[in-house]
């Protein structure tokens, strides 16, 4: 079974530039998550999709971050404009249904973003 | 809010047993997960507990006490490849169903 695919693996941009990350979840997984993992910390949820609808985006800095999952499969996360504090690994995860009892999330390898 | 606490670092030797503790404070508890994350890699699922007690899976076991807000991950017969960060995560029910709240991770180093 193919895992969660993310691209690019690495990205270096200057502050105030924009950047986009792409995620292809495991086939058949209705729920998709974007997490931000700052060095030395655990992942923090940014946004959760159920099919193509947003379930939870309470921790997404909406003034600069946006995400979409138009056809309920692939998703993109965009940052515009980027700040130095956005330097982190951006992890995409998917699960068959919303994570909970008997349902774990499967993570991609992440995109390591460095803002200089 | 959610508060999840685990040690920052631990070290052990090959063949030994190590226990990584995790304490949490949360409302709407919906299961506790352990993930393993090697440097530069994706977190991979190890175990989950939703009821009190011990769940054993090969060399790894995980324990949960909901009344104490406490879990541990037990790793037996340690191998060099077990050097990684171990993330404790709490699932939440209610309006944030599906969200996992992660601890900072425990960096385990296994020495030969």
Interface residues (C-beta under 8 A of the other chain):
Chain A: X3 X4 X31 X33 X40 X41 X42 X43 X44 X45 X48 X50 X55 X56 X58 X91 X95 X98 X99 X100 X101 X102 X104 X105 X106 X107 X108 X109 X110 X112
Chain B: X4 X30 X31 X33 X35 X40 X41 X42 X43 X44 X45 X48 X50 X87 X89 X91 X93 X95 X96 X97 X98 X99 X100 X102 X103 X104 X105
